[in-house]
């Protein structure tokens, strides 16, 4: 399947590299699709290819969001709880993850900020 997805994007070599980047620089599915569309890949082709790569890599947006968050957390260690939540949520949001998933990941990985 992965090979099929890569063949779908063979017209643009850097698009193939962007799909391989799912492992190296995780972003939300919708953001990867959007970036490919911005670079001229048809939306349907981009969505199909990204879905196949994610399936082949056996990950979903939840897995990717956790990976991103876990890599970013060391930068937040000296911040108050509320600042950690705010900064991590913003970081995940800029990578295209939806708000419900962002809340779930923050709740899983960070202490609840005091009201």
Secondary structure, DSSP 8 states (H G I E B T S, - for coil): -HHHHHHHTTTSHHHHHHHHHHHHS---HHHHHHHHHHTT--HHHHHHHHHHHHHHHT--HHHHHHHHHHHHHGGGTTS-HHHHHHHHHHHHHHTT--HHHHHHHHHHHS-----
